[in-house]
């Protein structure tokens, strides 16, 4: 099983600041990595797929980068609605898709 | 508008069975693979099972293999999850998720709101 480790567990920032979230895979997943946003009481929402492609309707302030084992989700300037939990997910290994444990982005 | 509506959750005793359903609308259901993803209370996400558009490719997480069965009825635009021999650790909110492709690609572009399964005596 491919283990995804996200860091930090919690990130405290203020609106307008830049957020950088990390996801590291225990083995290469090529570019088959996605990022999801989940707000309390809501289902996850796809933000980024295949490491760097924004999903439909996702604002340009969200960007993804990386390949192999190291990936980054960047939010260029935080909006109040961006404070949530973020998960990475790999689809390199069927049928053993896995998620990271999540990074909570909270208001400082 | 894509809509996925799960149903069938509830309180069940350990060892018993439950069948979840997911009603899909707003897209051509038989053009896409579908999945179940679960989230234990206060925990992260865990992929459970996936099925291709024509049921030709099916997969399960090791944690549910041999106990859960995924299926779909394209004529009814519906996805199912038959859960047998339920355990306390199966307690979770179960989400139905649409894949972005017809084959099982593992890219979950739309999600339902989930149905809660609680396994307890």
gemmi code that builds the backbone of each chain (N, CA, C; Angstrom):
import gemmi

chains = {
    "A": [
        ("UNK", (0.838, -1.192, 0.000), (0.000, 0.000, 0.000), (0.875, 1.245, 0.000)),
        ("UNK", (0.487, 2.210, -0.813), (1.221, 3.476, -0.868), (0.701, 4.381, 0.242)),
        ("UNK", (1.592, 4.786, 1.111), (1.233, 5.667, 2.223), (1.527, 7.108, 1.835)),
        ("UNK", (0.541, 7.961, 2.039), (0.695, 9.392, 1.794), (0.784, 10.109, 3.134)),
        ("UNK", (1.845, 10.893, 3.308), (2.046, 11.625, 4.556), (1.950, 13.109, 4.283)),
        ("UNK", (0.989, 13.756, 4.927), (0.775, 15.185, 4.723), (1.397, 15.986, 5.857)),
        ("UNK", (1.928, 17.141, 5.509), (2.474, 18.042, 6.514), (2.228, 19.487, 6.115)),
        ("UNK", (2.064, 20.368, 7.127), (1.930, 20.001, 8.531), (0.548, 19.428, 8.814)),
        ("UNK", (0.325, 18.929, 10.017), (-1.001, 18.445, 10.383), (-1.979, 19.613, 10.491)),
        ("UNK", (-1.506, 20.709, 11.030), (-2.304, 21.929, 11.164), (-1.468, 23.113, 10.700)),
        ("UNK", (-2.092, 24.005, 9.965), (-1.426, 25.209, 9.459), (-2.282, 26.407, 9.849)),
        ("UNK", (-1.702, 27.316, 10.594), (-2.430, 28.498, 11.062), (-1.940, 29.730, 10.305)),
        ("UNK", (-2.824, 30.314, 9.530), (-2.470, 31.474, 8.706), (-3.621, 32.485, 8.728)),
        ("UNK", (-3.329, 33.655, 8.216), (-4.342, 34.722, 8.152), (-4.813, 34.906, 6.710)),
        ("UNK", (-6.023, 35.402, 6.536), (-6.487, 35.718, 5.172), (-5.498, 36.620, 4.460)),
        ("UNK", (-5.273, 36.341, 3.199), (-4.327, 37.115, 2.408), (-2.943, 36.496, 2.350)),
        ("UNK", (-2.640, 35.616, 3.295), (-1.332, 34.967, 3.303), (-1.299, 33.810, 2.295)),
        ("UNK", (-0.086, 33.332, 2.050), (0.137, 32.214, 1.136), (0.214, 30.928, 1.941)),
        ("UNK", (-0.466, 29.879, 1.466), (-0.454, 28.585, 2.146), (0.270, 27.562, 1.283)),
        ("UNK", (1.132, 26.804, 1.922), (1.854, 25.740, 1.231), (1.669, 24.438, 2.008)),
        ("UNK", (1.002, 23.469, 1.369), (0.715, 22.178, 1.983), (1.503, 21.107, 1.253)),
        ("UNK", (2.016, 20.144, 2.009), (2.875, 19.122, 1.443), (2.255, 17.733, 1.547)),
        ("UNK", (2.555, 16.894, 0.567), (2.123, 15.498, 0.548), (3.289, 14.667, 0.023)),
        ("UNK", (3.716, 13.688, 0.809), (4.823, 12.831, 0.410), (4.342, 11.383, 0.322)),
        ("UNK", (4.671, 10.730, -0.795), (4.275, 9.341, -1.009), (5.410, 8.390, -0.643)),
        ("UNK", (5.036, 7.214, -0.150), (6.034, 6.226, 0.271), (6.742, 5.576, -0.918)),
        ("UNK", (6.164, 5.712, -2.105), (6.812, 5.301, -3.342), (6.223, 6.137, -4.465)),
        ("UNK", (6.863, 6.107, -5.608), (6.443, 6.993, -6.687), (4.995, 6.738, -7.113)),
        ("UNK", (4.256, 7.828, -7.287), (2.902, 7.755, -7.833), (2.842, 8.496, -9.167)),
        ("UNK", (4.021, 8.728, -9.763), (4.108, 9.500, -10.999), (3.424, 10.851, -10.772)),
        ("UNK", (2.476, 11.209, -11.623), (1.726, 12.461, -11.411), (0.285, 12.195, -10.997)),
        ("UNK", (0.010, 10.951, -10.572), (-1.362, 10.554, -10.262), (-1.759, 10.928, -8.841)),
        ("UNK", (-1.707, 12.226, -8.577), (-2.041, 12.717, -7.258), (-3.076, 13.821, -7.349)),
        ("UNK", (-4.056, 13.766, -6.462), (-5.118, 14.763, -6.420), (-5.181, 15.415, -5.044)),
        ("UNK", (-5.795, 16.584, -5.015), (-6.039, 17.311, -3.764), (-7.541, 17.569, -3.638)),
        ("UNK", (-8.056, 17.392, -2.415), (-9.457, 17.639, -2.114), (-9.552, 18.592, -0.928)),
        ("UNK", (-10.611, 19.375, -0.937), (-10.929, 20.279, 0.161), (-12.196, 19.777, 0.843)),
        ("UNK", (-12.191, 19.746, 2.171), (-13.415, 19.363, 2.889), (-13.692, 20.362, 4.004)),
        ("UNK", (-14.876, 20.928, 3.970), (-15.337, 21.828, 5.024), (-16.234, 21.049, 5.968)),
        ("UNK", (-16.370, 21.519, 7.219), (-17.176, 20.790, 8.203), (-18.594, 20.523, 7.713)),
        ("UNK", (-19.022, 19.266, 7.841), (-20.374, 18.893, 7.453), (-20.603, 18.779, 5.957)),
        ("UNK", (-19.535, 18.889, 5.179), (-19.674, 18.815, 3.726), (-18.854, 17.650, 3.163)),
        ("UNK", (-19.231, 17.265, 1.948), (-18.451, 16.260, 1.233), (-17.161, 16.879, 0.711)),
        ("UNK", (-16.157, 16.069, 0.461), (-14.933, 16.590, -0.154), (-15.218, 17.163, -1.547)),
        ("UNK", (-14.344, 18.090, -1.959), (-14.445, 18.695, -3.290), (-13.103, 18.557, -3.976)),
        ("UNK", (-13.124, 18.092, -5.219), (-11.883, 17.941, -5.977), (-11.341, 19.313, -6.352)),
        ("UNK", (-10.080, 19.574, -6.006), (-9.429, 20.836, -6.345), (-8.447, 20.667, -7.509)),
        ("UNK", (-7.547, 19.725, -7.353), (-6.431, 19.516, -8.273), (-6.364, 18.032, -8.618)),
        ("UNK", (-6.165, 17.706, -9.892), (-5.951, 16.314, -10.264), (-4.684, 16.187, -11.091)),
        ("UNK", (-4.130, 14.981, -11.075), (-2.883, 14.713, -11.785), (-1.817, 15.761, -11.474)),
        ("UNK", (-1.702, 16.043, -10.197), (-0.663, 16.887, -9.599), (-0.816, 18.379, -9.826)),
        ("UNK", (-1.243, 18.785, -11.026), (-1.185, 20.225, -11.311), (-2.364, 20.773, -12.103)),
        ("UNK", (-3.372, 19.960, -12.343), (-4.525, 20.406, -13.132), (-5.678, 20.818, -12.227)),
        ("UNK", (-6.125, 22.060, -12.389), (-7.261, 22.505, -11.586), (-8.549, 21.872, -12.093)),
        ("UNK", (-9.391, 21.433, -11.156), (-10.691, 20.878, -11.528), (-11.621, 22.003, -11.976)),
        ("UNK", (-12.713, 21.635, -12.563), (-13.683, 22.598, -13.076), (-14.166, 23.533, -11.973)),
        ("UNK", (-14.092, 24.831, -12.230), (-14.635, 25.807, -11.309), (-13.728, 26.177, -10.142)),
        ("UNK", (-12.534, 25.633, -10.101), (-11.619, 25.925, -8.990), (-10.853, 27.214, -9.283)),
        ("UNK", (-10.831, 28.148, -8.325), (-10.163, 29.437, -8.558), (-8.669, 29.287, -8.823)),
        ("UNK", (-8.137, 30.236, -9.536), (-6.733, 30.203, -9.952), (-5.758, 30.349, -8.792)),
        ("UNK", (-6.234, 30.774, -7.617), (-5.323, 30.897, -6.475), (-4.861, 29.525, -5.959)),
        ("UNK", (-5.553, 28.461, -6.383), (-5.149, 27.102, -6.029), (-4.242, 26.545, -7.129)),
        ("UNK", (-3.084, 26.058, -6.729), (-2.204, 25.425, -7.705), (-1.510, 24.222, -7.069)),
        ("UNK", (-1.182, 23.262, -7.914), (-0.491, 22.072, -7.448), (0.767, 21.829, -8.244)),
        ("UNK", (1.741, 21.197, -7.578), (2.987, 20.885, -8.254), (3.563, 19.599, -7.681)),
        ("UNK", (4.564, 19.072, -8.403), (5.254, 17.888, -7.933), (5.086, 16.693, -8.841)),
        ("UNK", (5.895, 15.679, -8.595), (5.800, 14.404, -9.294), (6.627, 13.396, -8.536)),
        ("UNK", (6.349, 12.129, -8.789), (7.099, 11.087, -8.084), (6.601, 10.891, -6.665)),
        ("UNK", (7.325, 11.436, -5.696), (6.948, 11.237, -4.296), (6.647, 12.519, -3.531)),
        ("UNK", (6.948, 13.666, -4.090), (6.769, 14.928, -3.365), (5.864, 15.900, -4.111)),
        ("UNK", (4.822, 16.343, -3.410), (3.801, 17.172, -4.020), (3.459, 18.340, -3.106)),
        ("UNK", (3.009, 19.418, -3.722), (2.661, 20.625, -2.981), (1.361, 21.211, -3.506)),
        ("UNK", (0.515, 21.615, -2.584), (-0.669, 22.416, -2.900), (-0.398, 23.819, -2.379)),
        ("UNK", (-0.539, 24.793, -3.247), (-0.318, 26.187, -2.867), (-1.601, 26.985, -3.058)),
        ("UNK", (-1.935, 27.763, -2.041), (-3.037, 28.731, -2.148), (-2.372, 30.094, -2.069)),
        ("UNK", (-2.432, 30.839, -3.142), (-1.584, 32.026, -3.268), (-1.951, 33.138, -2.289)),
        ("UNK", (-3.236, 33.340, -2.072), (-3.699, 34.381, -1.154), (-4.999, 33.894, -0.531)),
        ("UNK", (-4.944, 33.549, 0.739), (-6.070, 32.893, 1.385), (-7.310, 33.775, 1.481)),
        ("UNK", (-8.430, 33.185, 1.082), (-9.735, 33.785, 1.271), (-10.386, 33.149, 2.499)),
        ("UNK", (-11.326, 33.831, 3.135), (-11.966, 33.257, 4.345), (-12.562, 31.873, 4.103)),
        ("UNK", (-13.052, 31.619, 2.899), (-13.693, 30.329, 2.613), (-12.692, 29.201, 2.367)),
        ("UNK", (-11.402, 29.500, 2.384), (-10.390, 28.467, 2.120), (-9.994, 27.691, 3.373)),
        ("UNK", (-10.451, 28.152, 4.528), (-10.060, 27.465, 5.763), (-10.889, 26.192, 5.890)),
        ("UNK", (-10.191, 25.068, 5.868), (-10.825, 23.761, 5.732), (-9.748, 22.698, 5.955)),
        ("UNK", (-10.145, 21.434, 5.748), (-9.180, 20.336, 5.771), (-8.877, 19.937, 4.327)),
        ("UNK", (-7.614, 19.697, 4.054), (-7.170, 19.335, 2.707), (-6.560, 17.932, 2.731)),
        ("UNK", (-6.978, 17.116, 1.760), (-6.472, 15.755, 1.637), (-5.809, 15.566, 0.273)),
        ("UNK", (-4.694, 14.838, 0.274), (-4.153, 14.375, -0.993), (-4.579, 12.914, -1.193)),
        ("UNK", (-4.565, 12.468, -2.437), (-5.016, 11.114, -2.783), (-4.252, 10.630, -4.007)),
        ("UNK", (-3.800, 9.376, -3.958), (-3.099, 8.824, -5.116), (-3.972, 7.814, -5.843)),
        ("UNK", (-3.844, 7.805, -7.155), (-4.581, 6.845, -7.977), (-3.618, 6.043, -8.853)),
        ("UNK", (-2.405, 5.925, -8.379), (-1.378, 5.218, -9.131), (-1.521, 3.711, -9.021)),
        ("UNK", (-2.097, 3.250, -7.926), (-2.073, 1.839, -7.584), (-3.500, 1.312, -7.457)),
        ("UNK", (-4.056, 0.789, -8.551), (-5.406, 0.182, -8.533), (-5.264, -1.279, -8.120)),
        ("UNK", (-6.115, -1.807, -7.238), (-7.228, -1.114, -6.595), (-6.893, -0.705, -5.160)),
        ("UNK", (-5.810, -0.027, -5.003), (-5.419, 0.401, -3.657), (-5.217, 1.903, -3.596)),
        ("UNK", (-6.259, 2.624, -3.934), (-6.196, 4.076, -3.822), (-6.102, 4.461, -2.351)),
        ("UNK", (-5.290, 5.466, -2.057), (-5.146, 5.903, -0.677), (-5.184, 7.417, -0.573)),
        ("UNK", (-5.556, 7.875, 0.615), (-5.585, 9.292, 0.954), (-4.537, 9.574, 2.020)),
        ("UNK", (-4.089, 10.818, 2.056), (-3.292, 11.267, 3.179), (-4.187, 11.502, 4.382)),
        ("UNK", (-3.578, 11.784, 5.511), (-4.350, 11.930, 6.760), (-4.969, 13.304, 6.912)),
        ("UNK", (-4.616, 14.217, 6.019), (-5.227, 15.547, 6.025), (-4.379, 16.617, 6.686)),
        ("UNK", (-4.527, 17.834, 6.180), (-3.952, 19.037, 6.787), (-5.089, 19.990, 7.086)),
        ("UNK", (-5.196, 20.400, 8.342), (-6.218, 21.373, 8.713), (-5.651, 22.775, 8.572)),
        ("UNK", (-6.271, 23.557, 7.726), (-5.876, 24.953, 7.528), (-6.817, 25.819, 8.358)),
        ("UNK", (-6.273, 26.435, 9.400), (-7.108, 27.209, 10.312), (-6.715, 28.677, 10.319)),
        ("UNK", (-7.665, 29.490, 10.741), (-7.441, 30.931, 10.795), (-6.586, 31.275, 12.016)),
        ("UNK", (-5.553, 32.043, 11.773), (-4.661, 32.464, 12.860), (-5.250, 33.643, 13.617)),
    ],
    "B": [
        ("UNK", (-27.090, 19.529, -13.536), (-26.312, 19.487, -12.308), (-26.167, 18.039, -11.824)),
        ("UNK", (-24.936, 17.652, -11.554), (-24.678, 16.309, -11.055), (-25.202, 16.180, -9.630)),
        ("UNK", (-25.976, 15.131, -9.388), (-26.454, 14.852, -8.034), (-26.232, 13.372, -7.724)),
        ("UNK", (-25.725, 13.135, -6.533), (-25.537, 11.785, -6.018), (-26.177, 11.739, -4.642)),
        ("UNK", (-27.162, 10.864, -4.474), (-27.898, 10.803, -3.221), (-27.816, 9.391, -2.654)),
        ("UNK", (-27.111, 9.294, -1.522), (-26.948, 8.001, -0.869), (-28.102, 7.721, 0.081)),
        ("UNK", (-28.367, 6.446, 0.291), (-29.394, 6.025, 1.247), (-29.062, 4.628, 1.739)),
        ("UNK", (-29.775, 4.206, 2.786), (-29.610, 2.846, 3.278), (-28.797, 2.707, 4.544)),
        ("UNK", (-28.202, 3.801, 5.020), (-27.429, 3.727, 6.243), (-28.314, 3.558, 7.464)),
        ("UNK", (-27.680, 3.298, 8.597), (-28.430, 3.147, 9.838), (-27.605, 2.431, 10.885)),
        ("UNK", (-28.274, 2.091, 11.975), (-27.643, 1.378, 13.076), (-27.825, -0.128, 12.852)),
        ("UNK", (-26.728, -0.870, 12.926), (-26.782, -2.309, 12.698), (-25.856, -2.998, 13.682)),
        ("UNK", (-26.229, -4.205, 14.078), (-25.413, -4.958, 15.021), (-24.205, -5.587, 14.325)),
        ("UNK", (-23.130, -5.778, 15.051), (-21.962, -6.465, 14.470), (-22.363, -7.822, 13.913)),
        ("UNK", (-21.800, -8.149, 12.747), (-22.082, -9.414, 12.094), (-23.252, -9.387, 11.143)),
        ("UNK", (-24.074, -8.305, 11.211), (-25.238, -8.219, 10.346), (-24.882, -7.555, 9.020)),
        ("UNK", (-25.888, -7.389, 8.162), (-25.679, -6.856, 6.815), (-26.461, -5.571, 6.606)),
        ("UNK", (-26.026, -4.823, 5.599), (-26.687, -3.582, 5.217), (-26.395, -3.351, 3.741)),
        ("UNK", (-27.351, -2.768, 3.036), (-27.145, -2.443, 1.619), (-27.322, -0.954, 1.414)),
        ("UNK", (-26.281, -0.323, 0.907), (-26.334, 1.097, 0.589), (-26.686, 1.283, -0.881)),
        ("UNK", (-27.364, 2.384, -1.154), (-27.701, 2.749, -2.524), (-27.257, 4.171, -2.799)),
        ("UNK", (-27.012, 4.456, -4.064), (-26.663, 5.809, -4.501), (-27.423, 6.076, -5.793)),
        ("UNK", (-28.308, 7.063, -5.742), (-29.084, 7.441, -6.922), (-28.388, 8.597, -7.623)),
        ("UNK", (-28.092, 8.418, -8.896), (-27.346, 9.421, -9.654), (-28.246, 10.136, -10.653)),
        ("UNK", (-27.981, 11.415, -10.861), (-28.712, 12.191, -11.862), (-27.848, 13.340, -12.335)),
        ("UNK", (-28.226, 13.914, -13.461), (-27.516, 15.073, -13.983), (-26.341, 14.739, -14.875)),
        ("UNK", (-26.110, 13.476, -15.145), (-25.051, 13.059, -16.063), (-25.413, 11.686, -16.617)),
        ("UNK", (-24.710, 11.264, -17.641), (-24.960, 9.957, -18.247), (-24.261, 8.897, -17.405)),
        ("UNK", (-25.038, 8.257, -16.544), (-24.487, 7.373, -15.514), (-23.607, 6.278, -16.102)),
        ("UNK", (-24.040, 5.658, -17.186), (-23.271, 4.525, -17.705), (-22.057, 4.938, -18.525)),
        ("UNK", (-21.704, 6.213, -18.481), (-20.459, 6.684, -19.101), (-19.307, 6.763, -18.109)),
        ("UNK", (-19.586, 6.500, -16.827), (-18.566, 6.743, -15.813), (-18.444, 5.613, -14.794)),
        ("UNK", (-17.210, 5.408, -14.328), (-16.986, 4.531, -13.193), (-17.501, 5.221, -11.926)),
        ("UNK", (-17.721, 4.428, -10.897), (-18.240, 4.952, -9.638), (-17.510, 4.310, -8.465)),
        ("UNK", (-17.558, 4.975, -7.316), (-16.814, 4.507, -6.147), (-17.607, 4.741, -4.869)),
        ("UNK", (-17.180, 4.016, -3.832), (-17.583, 4.295, -2.459), (-16.336, 4.684, -1.666)),
        ("UNK", (-16.460, 5.760, -0.907), (-15.396, 6.251, -0.035), (-16.025, 6.490, 1.327)),
        ("UNK", (-15.330, 6.114, 2.394), (-15.915, 6.286, 3.715), (-15.041, 7.146, 4.610)),
        ("UNK", (-15.675, 7.655, 5.670), (-14.987, 8.527, 6.619), (-15.509, 8.214, 8.009)),
        ("UNK", (-14.679, 7.598, 8.825), (-15.047, 7.326, 10.205), (-15.195, 8.644, 10.956)),
        ("UNK", (-16.007, 8.686, 11.996), (-16.250, 9.941, 12.719), (-14.955, 10.609, 13.171)),
        ("UNK", (-14.751, 11.842, 12.752), (-13.578, 12.609, 13.132), (-12.277, 12.180, 12.484)),
        ("UNK", (-12.368, 11.297, 11.497), (-11.163, 10.753, 10.868), (-11.064, 11.169, 9.409)),
        ("UNK", (-10.053, 10.616, 8.716), (-9.830, 10.949, 7.322), (-10.623, 10.075, 6.371)),
        ("UNK", (-10.292, 10.198, 5.099), (-11.015, 9.509, 4.038), (-10.358, 8.168, 3.725)),
        ("UNK", (-11.197, 7.179, 3.417), (-10.708, 5.848, 3.044), (-11.499, 5.358, 1.828)),
        ("UNK", (-10.806, 5.098, 0.738), (-11.449, 4.502, -0.438), (-11.869, 3.080, -0.086)),
        ("UNK", (-13.102, 2.716, -0.482), (-13.662, 1.415, -0.136), (-13.732, 0.489, -1.347)),
        ("UNK", (-14.317, 1.003, -2.435), (-14.538, 0.138, -3.586), (-14.833, 0.966, -4.822)),
        ("UNK", (-14.525, 0.401, -6.001), (-14.814, 1.083, -7.257), (-15.276, 0.099, -8.312)),
        ("UNK", (-16.041, 0.618, -9.305), (-16.594, -0.228, -10.364), (-16.584, 0.554, -11.657)),
        ("UNK", (-16.157, -0.084, -12.733), (-16.117, 0.586, -14.031), (-17.527, 0.745, -14.593)),
        ("UNK", (-17.638, 1.446, -15.702), (-18.936, 1.780, -16.268), (-19.775, 0.550, -16.595)),
        ("UNK", (-19.106, -0.528, -17.013), (-19.828, -1.741, -17.429), (-19.668, -2.889, -16.438)),
        ("UNK", (-19.186, -2.569, -15.231), (-18.960, -3.566, -14.173), (-17.863, -4.559, -14.535)),
        ("UNK", (-17.096, -4.266, -15.591), (-16.049, -5.182, -16.005), (-14.809, -5.139, -15.122)),
        ("UNK", (-14.632, -4.054, -14.411), (-13.493, -3.910, -13.502), (-14.017, -3.482, -12.142)),
        ("UNK", (-13.716, -4.262, -11.134), (-14.192, -4.013, -9.760), (-13.012, -4.200, -8.815)),
        ("UNK", (-12.935, -3.318, -7.822), (-11.872, -3.445, -6.843), (-12.336, -3.060, -5.455)),
        ("UNK", (-11.602, -3.576, -4.452), (-11.949, -3.345, -3.053), (-10.699, -3.039, -2.243)),
        ("UNK", (-10.892, -2.243, -1.208), (-9.835, -2.073, -0.225), (-9.664, -3.396, 0.521)),
        ("UNK", (-8.445, -3.645, 0.979), (-8.179, -4.890, 1.711), (-9.070, -5.006, 2.942)),
        ("UNK", (-9.414, -3.868, 3.547), (-10.181, -3.863, 4.788), (-11.616, -4.378, 4.612)),
        ("UNK", (-12.114, -4.408, 3.374), (-13.497, -4.847, 3.146), (-13.596, -6.015, 2.178)),
        ("UNK", (-12.495, -6.416, 1.589), (-12.509, -7.489, 0.598), (-13.066, -8.768, 1.207)),
        ("UNK", (-13.990, -9.394, 0.464), (-14.613, -10.621, 0.951), (-15.857, -10.382, 1.787)),
        ("UNK", (-16.077, -9.145, 2.207), (-17.262, -8.818, 3.011), (-18.217, -7.879, 2.275)),
        ("UNK", (-17.669, -6.976, 1.480), (-18.475, -5.983, 0.763), (-18.527, -6.340, -0.718)),
        ("UNK", (-19.658, -5.995, -1.357), (-19.817, -6.200, -2.793), (-20.408, -4.951, -3.427)),
        ("UNK", (-19.707, -4.412, -4.404), (-20.190, -3.245, -5.137), (-20.900, -3.720, -6.400)),
        ("UNK", (-21.938, -2.998, -6.782), (-22.639, -3.316, -8.020), (-23.318, -2.052, -8.532)),
        ("UNK", (-23.786, -2.104, -9.757), (-24.486, -0.963, -10.342), (-25.581, -1.464, -11.272)),
        ("UNK", (-26.601, -0.639, -11.426), (-27.685, -0.899, -12.362), (-27.789, 0.326, -13.251)),
        ("UNK", (-27.214, 0.243, -14.437), (-27.195, 1.416, -15.317), (-28.592, 1.809, -15.781)),
        ("UNK", (-29.501, 0.861, -15.855), (-30.876, 1.179, -16.262), (-31.581, 2.018, -15.208)),
        ("UNK", (-31.138, 1.876, -13.956), (-31.756, 2.626, -12.853), (-30.871, 3.768, -12.360)),
        ("UNK", (-29.751, 4.005, -13.050), (-28.822, 5.063, -12.629), (-28.457, 4.938, -11.150)),
        ("UNK", (-28.156, 3.728, -10.741), (-27.926, 3.485, -9.325), (-26.677, 2.663, -9.060)),
        ("UNK", (-26.038, 2.980, -7.940), (-24.859, 2.278, -7.443), (-25.217, 1.671, -6.102)),
        ("UNK", (-24.642, 0.499, -5.811), (-24.962, -0.186, -4.571), (-23.695, -0.659, -3.866)),
        ("UNK", (-23.845, -0.856, -2.552), (-22.785, -1.485, -1.772), (-23.446, -2.431, -0.778)),
        ("UNK", (-23.269, -3.726, -1.014), (-23.763, -4.741, -0.086), (-22.674, -4.990, 0.953)),
        ("UNK", (-23.011, -4.754, 2.204), (-22.035, -4.883, 3.288), (-22.452, -6.019, 4.210)),
        ("UNK", (-21.652, -7.061, 4.251), (-21.925, -8.215, 5.107), (-20.891, -8.312, 6.224)),
        ("UNK", (-21.214, -9.096, 7.227), (-20.291, -9.323, 8.361), (-19.735, -8.009, 8.891)),
        ("UNK", (-20.612, -7.077, 9.146), (-20.178, -5.739, 9.559), (-19.482, -5.760, 10.916)),
        ("UNK", (-18.495, -4.867, 11.029), (-17.682, -4.760, 12.247), (-17.787, -3.331, 12.780)),
        ("UNK", (-17.420, -3.165, 14.030), (-17.450, -1.828, 14.630), (-16.599, -0.837, 13.825)),
        ("UNK", (-15.494, -1.325, 13.290), (-14.590, -0.440, 12.538), (-15.135, -0.034, 11.166)),
        ("UNK", (-16.281, -0.578, 10.779), (-16.940, -0.148, 9.542), (-17.827, 1.076, 9.781)),
        ("UNK", (-17.963, 1.482, 11.028), (-18.754, 2.666, 11.342), (-18.160, 3.889, 10.660)),
        ("UNK", (-18.952, 4.540, 9.830), (-18.447, 5.665, 9.047), (-19.574, 6.311, 8.254)),
        ("UNK", (-19.269, 7.472, 7.723), (-20.123, 8.112, 6.723), (-19.656, 7.580, 5.371)),
        ("UNK", (-20.565, 7.002, 4.614), (-20.221, 6.402, 3.334), (-20.641, 7.334, 2.200)),
        ("UNK", (-19.650, 7.752, 1.416), (-19.891, 8.629, 0.279), (-19.892, 7.836, -1.019)),
        ("UNK", (-20.794, 8.198, -1.885), (-20.786, 7.759, -3.276), (-20.028, 8.828, -4.064)),
        ("UNK", (-19.109, 8.407, -4.921), (-18.314, 9.373, -5.676), (-18.244, 8.962, -7.141)),
        ("UNK", (-18.380, 9.933, -8.001), (-18.299, 9.706, -9.441), (-16.849, 9.790, -9.894)),
        ("UNK", (-16.459, 8.877, -10.760), (-15.140, 8.958, -11.373), (-15.222, 9.902, -12.581)),
        ("UNK", (-14.088, 10.446, -12.969), (-14.055, 11.357, -14.109), (-13.964, 10.618, -15.440)),
        ("UNK", (-13.803, 9.290, -15.398), (-13.639, 8.499, -16.607), (-14.534, 7.261, -16.571)),
        ("UNK", (-14.653, 6.583, -17.720), (-15.476, 5.375, -17.776), (-14.760, 4.187, -17.146)),
        ("UNK", (-13.467, 4.090, -17.398), (-12.681, 3.058, -16.719), (-12.450, 3.524, -15.280)),
        ("UNK", (-11.961, 2.645, -14.445), (-11.715, 3.045, -13.065), (-10.416, 3.838, -13.020)),
        ("UNK", (-10.534, 5.155, -12.963), (-9.358, 6.017, -12.998), (-8.991, 6.554, -11.627)),
        ("UNK", (-9.932, 6.543, -10.702), (-9.634, 6.986, -9.353), (-9.585, 8.481, -9.173)),
        ("UNK", (-10.277, 9.196, -10.038), (-10.369, 10.656, -9.922), (-11.818, 10.990, -9.589)),
        ("UNK", (-12.044, 11.418, -8.342), (-13.398, 11.570, -7.805), (-13.864, 13.013, -7.979)),
        ("UNK", (-14.613, 13.264, -9.050), (-14.931, 14.659, -9.364), (-16.250, 15.147, -8.786)),
        ("UNK", (-17.121, 14.241, -8.379), (-18.351, 14.636, -7.693), (-18.641, 13.643, -6.573)),
        ("UNK", (-19.190, 14.184, -5.478), (-19.462, 13.375, -4.306), (-20.899, 13.610, -3.839)),
        ("UNK", (-21.491, 12.573, -3.244), (-22.764, 12.768, -2.570), (-22.526, 13.330, -1.177)),
        ("UNK", (-23.584, 13.461, -0.409), (-23.488, 13.988, 0.957), (-23.274, 12.892, 1.989)),
        ("UNK", (-23.383, 11.643, 1.573), (-23.056, 10.539, 2.456), (-24.245, 9.973, 3.217)),
        ("UNK", (-24.099, 8.707, 3.616), (-25.075, 8.051, 4.473), (-24.307, 7.387, 5.613)),
        ("UNK", (-24.802, 7.575, 6.824), (-24.081, 7.146, 8.018), (-24.412, 5.697, 8.376)),
        ("UNK", (-23.364, 4.915, 8.543), (-23.498, 3.532, 8.992), (-22.866, 3.415, 10.373)),
        ("UNK", (-23.648, 2.938, 11.324), (-23.151, 2.747, 12.689), (-23.293, 1.279, 13.043)),
        ("UNK", (-22.166, 0.655, 13.369), (-22.167, -0.759, 13.726), (-21.932, -0.858, 15.229)),
        ("UNK", (-22.968, -1.282, 15.941), (-22.884, -1.337, 17.398), (-23.960, -2.259, 17.943)),
        ("UNK", (-23.638, -2.890, 19.049), (-24.618, -3.760, 19.688), (-25.438, -2.987, 20.717)),
    ],
}
model = gemmi.Model(1)
for chain_id, residues in chains.items():
    chain = gemmi.Chain(chain_id)
    for i, (resn, *xyz) in enumerate(residues, 1):
        res = gemmi.Residue()
        res.name, res.seqid = resn, gemmi.SeqId(i, " ")
        for name, pos in zip(("N", "CA", "C"), xyz):
            atom = gemmi.Atom()
            atom.name, atom.element = name, gemmi.Element(name[0])
            atom.pos, atom.b_iso = gemmi.Position(*pos), 0.0
            res.add_atom(atom)
        chain.add_residue(res)
    model.add_chain(chain)
structure = gemmi.Structure()
structure.add_model(model)
structure.setup_entities()
